[in-house]
Amino acid sequence: MHLGMSLSTLQRSYRAAADKAVAHVGVSQTLAWPIVMIGRMGDGMRQGMLASVLGIEGPSLVRSVDQLVDAGLVQRLEDPADRRAKTLHLTPTGVKACATIEAALSEMRNTLFEGVADDDIAACLRVFATLEERLGRNALATQQEGRK
């Protein structure tokens, strides 16, 4: 199997395992990631920043945030610095859900990486960082080429 196909297969499998790991929380993995990222990055992040961090388009995030707001997990407030922008905040229920999700994901990762040497993980992360950097440069070059 080629590296590209392996990465694609691994991503799908990892997402499925993460979805299964957080199922008992009552949210899908799609909704779990925004909760986790708001928790990790701190209350008050803008929706656009969250979309960027998650690597998704704004309209896709809006639907997810709407569901999280309706579920009482996230609160959407006007940004005092720019009233057109919205900031996202975990509710007390969202904070509890975030802790539960983080614990479930941590347990999943511990099981998944059991027996894998730290040096192997570090090497993998170095390779991924290099590939991400190169892909980012290529994406930027493609964007600039399209503007000419």
Sequence and secondary structure as in RCSB ss.txt:
>XXXX:A:sequence
MHLGMSLSTLQRSYRAAADKAVAHVGVSQTLAWPIVMIGRMGDGMRQGMLASVLGIEGPSLVRSVDQLVDAGLVQ
RLEDPADRRAKTLHLTPTGVKACATIEAALSEMRNTLFEGVADDDIAACLRVFATLEERLGRNALATQQEGRK
>XXXX:A:secstr
  HHHHHHHHHHHHHHHHHHHHGGGTS HHHHHHHHHHHHH TTEEHHHHHHHHT  HHHHHHHHHHHHHTTSEE
EEEETTEEEEEEEEE HHHHHHHHHHHHHHHHHHHHHTTT  HHHHHHHHHHHHHHHHHHHHHHHHHHHHHH 
